């Protein structure tokens, strides 16, 4: 089994409230989940959670082939970067081969 993870740091220029920030984050998480059938969540610490213009999101997919998962995560990052709502300022992608867990 292979697990692919993607961590993305977003900057949302012009957000003047936590409510507006939550709307952007929730919308983006929902679109990525739906389009890529991935687990998605806001994973930032307290500083990011209370920031009006920064968010750290985590995404996860699993399968049998690391090359396929890497491709999916690359397309996911491209999709997020094309979002007009936020700018990707940092990202980290990794595929973990867990081998035969049985």
FENWO-V458471 format. One record per pair of residues at least 24 apart in sequence whose ideal C-beta (glycine too) atoms are under 10 Angstrom apart, sorted by the first residue. I is the first residue (numbers start at 1). J is the second residue. D is the distance in whole Angstrom. If there is no record, write none. Layout:
# FENWO-V458471
i=(I/I)
j=(J/J)
d=(D/D)
This chain:
# FENWO-V458471
i=(1/1/1/1/1/1/1/1/1/1/2/2/2/2/2/2/2/2/2/2/2/2/2/2/2/3/3/3/3/3/3/3/3/3/3/3/4/4/4/4/4/4/4/4/4/4/4/4/4/4/4/4/4/4/4/5/5/5/5/5/5/5/5/5/5/5/5/5/5/5/6/6/6/6/6/6/6/6/6/6/6/6/6/6/6/6/6/6/6/6/6/6/7/7/7/7/7/7/7/7/7/7/7/7/8/8/8/8/8/8/8/8/8/8/8/8/8/8/8/8/8/8/8/9/9/9/9/9/9/9/9/9/9/9/9/9/10/10/10/10/10/10/10/10/10/10/10/10/10/10/10/10/10/10/11/11/11/11/11/11/11/11/11/12/12/12/12/12/12/12/12/12/13/13/13/13/14/14/15/15/15/15/15/15/15/16/16/17/18/18/18/18/19/20/20/21/21/21/21/21/21/21/21/22/22/23/24/24/24/24/24/25/25/25/25/25/25/27/27/27/28/28/28/28/28/28/28/29/29/29/29/31/31/31/31/32/32/32/32/32/32/32/33/35/35/35/36/36/36/36/36/36/37/37/38/38/38/38/40/53/53/54/54/55/56/57/57/57/58/59/61/62/62/62/63/65/66/66/66/67/68/69/69/69/69/70/70)
j=(62/63/64/96/97/98/99/100/101/102/61/62/63/64/65/66/67/68/69/70/95/96/97/98/99/60/61/62/63/66/69/94/95/96/97/98/38/59/60/61/62/63/66/68/69/70/71/72/73/74/76/93/94/95/96/38/39/43/58/59/60/61/62/69/73/92/93/94/95/96/32/36/38/40/57/58/59/60/61/69/70/72/73/74/76/77/80/91/92/93/94/95/43/44/56/57/58/59/60/90/91/92/93/94/32/40/43/55/56/57/58/59/76/77/80/81/86/88/89/90/91/92/93/44/48/54/55/56/57/86/87/88/89/90/91/92/42/44/48/53/54/55/56/57/80/81/83/85/86/87/88/89/90/91/51/53/54/55/86/87/88/89/90/51/52/53/54/55/83/85/86/87/53/85/86/87/52/53/51/52/53/54/55/85/86/52/53/52/49/50/51/52/52/52/53/49/50/51/52/53/54/55/86/49/55/85/53/55/83/85/86/49/55/56/57/85/86/83/85/86/55/57/79/80/83/85/86/55/57/58/59/79/80/83/85/57/59/76/77/79/80/83/59/75/76/79/61/72/73/75/76/79/61/72/62/72/73/76/76/86/87/86/89/86/90/86/88/91/92/93/95/95/96/98/95/95/95/96/97/95/95/93/95/96/97/94/95)
d=(6/8/7/9/8/5/8/8/6/10/9/7/6/6/7/5/9/9/6/9/6/7/5/7/9/6/8/5/9/9/8/9/7/5/8/6/9/8/7/5/7/8/7/9/4/7/9/7/5/10/9/7/7/5/8/10/9/10/7/7/5/8/10/9/8/8/7/5/8/7/9/10/8/9/8/7/4/8/8/10/10/9/5/9/6/6/9/7/7/5/8/10/7/9/7/7/5/8/10/8/7/5/8/9/9/10/10/9/7/5/8/7/9/7/6/9/9/6/9/7/5/8/9/8/8/7/7/5/8/10/10/7/5/4/7/9/10/10/9/9/7/5/8/7/8/10/9/9/4/7/6/7/9/10/10/6/6/8/7/5/8/5/9/9/8/5/7/7/10/7/5/8/7/10/8/7/10/8/9/5/5/9/10/9/9/6/9/6/9/7/9/6/10/8/10/10/10/8/5/7/9/7/9/10/9/9/10/8/9/5/6/10/5/10/7/9/8/9/7/10/9/7/9/7/6/6/7/10/7/10/9/8/9/8/10/8/6/6/10/7/7/9/9/9/8/7/7/6/9/7/5/8/8/9/9/8/9/7/9/9/10/9/8/7/9/9/10/10/10/9/9/10/9/9/10/9/4/9/6/9/10/10/5/10/10/9/6)
